Amino acid sequence: MFFPVFDPRYYLFALPALILGLYAQYRVRSSYQKYLQVRNARGMAGYEAARRLLEANGLYNVSVHETPGQLTDHYDPRRKALFLSPAVARSATVASLGIVAHEVGHAVQDAVNYGPMRLRAGLVPAVQIGSWLGPIIFMAGLFLPIPNLSLVGLLLFSGTLVFSLVTLPVEYNASNRAVAMLQRSGLLTGADEKGVRQVLSAAALTYVAATAQALSTILYYLFILGGRRRD
């Protein structure tokens, strides 16, 4: 038995998810680059939009900072801080509006103790361990005469799928909040809404792809276990 990357059978399970992941990355990059060139109707830069939306939701305690890189925008619930990439923070584009509003959506989730977000945060330590230790234990169980060792590894790695499944409602909810906030605040006009929705839907697809990738690996492990029990 080889490690998955050296086992041709692995790609029978992984290839569809891999193709979906590559397509999702293409969608994100293309929609981001397209709407980063389109000025929003209000002429409002990302930093200003972030402050406007945070204040509209009473989140005066959330700070806004720039962070290096591209597509590095995120909300940090531990620091109560929004981090925006320079292109998003400084440009008055449709892409900036969508990305900023999505991250403010996460800040609102944090403020209202949104259940799936809390659950996801609680899963992080276990998933960080299981995502790398699980495959090692699984493979060790294929060679060592220790009963159910591979099953233990599979269960550890399965936390990545649970994490991905929990992440989906968190991200989709943040995007729904984003569009609603932009509409209520008057920052989103009819001309800009299509672009904002395209940027957000492309980003959401990456989380669907991550879920598919975790599931494909688990199915491969189950296939291997099933084959060993038949031998």
Residue, then its C-alpha position, 0 to 999 in steps of 0.5 A: m500500500f502506498f500513501p494516497v498521493f502515490d496510489p492511482r486509485y486515490y485520484l478516482f475519488a479526488l479528481p472531481a473535487l480537485i477539478l471543482g477546487l480549481y474551478a472555484q479558484y478560477r471563479v474567485r480570481s476572475s470575479y475579483q479581478k473583474y470587479l476590482q476594476v469597476r468603480n462602485a456607484r457611491g465612490m466609497a473605498g473599502y475602508e470607509a465602507a467598513r467603518r460605515l457598515l460597522e457603525a450601522n450595526g453598532l460595532y464601534n469596538v471593532s477596529v479596521h486595519e490593513t493587512p499585506g497581500q491579495l485576498t487576505d481580508h478576514y475578521d479576527p474574533r479574538r482581536k475584534a478587528l477587521f483586516l483588509s488587503p490594500a487593494v480592498a481597503r483603498s479602492a472604491t470598487v464593486a469588489s471592495l464593497g462585497i468583500v468588506a460587507h462579507e467580513v463585516g457580516h462575520a463581525v455581526q455574527d460574532a456580536v450576536n453569538y451566531g451558533p455555527m460560528r461558535l461551533r466552528a471556532g470550538l472545532v479549530p483545535a481538534v481539526q488542526i490536530g486531526s487534519w495532519l495526525g489522522p492520515i498518519i495514524f490511518m496509514a500506520g494502521l495499514f502496516l502495524p498489527i494494531p486493531n482498529l488503528s486505521l479507523v482511529g485515524l479515519l475518525l480523526f481526519s473526519g473532523t475536517l469534513v465536519f469543520s467544512l460542513v459547519t463552515l458552509p452556513v457560516e460563510y453563506n450567512a455572512s454573504n446574505r448579511a452582506v447584501a442585506m447590509l449594503q442594501r439597507s445602508g444605501l451603499l448598494t445600487g442596482a448596477d453594483e448588486k450583480g457584481v457584489r453577488q458574483v464576487l460573494s458567490a465565487a468565494a462561497l464556491t471555494y468552501v463547497a470545494a473544500t467540503a468536497q475535497a474532505l469528503s473525497t479523501i474520507l471515501y478513499y479511506l473507507f474504500i481502502l478499509g473495505g478492501r482490507r476487511r475483504d482480504 
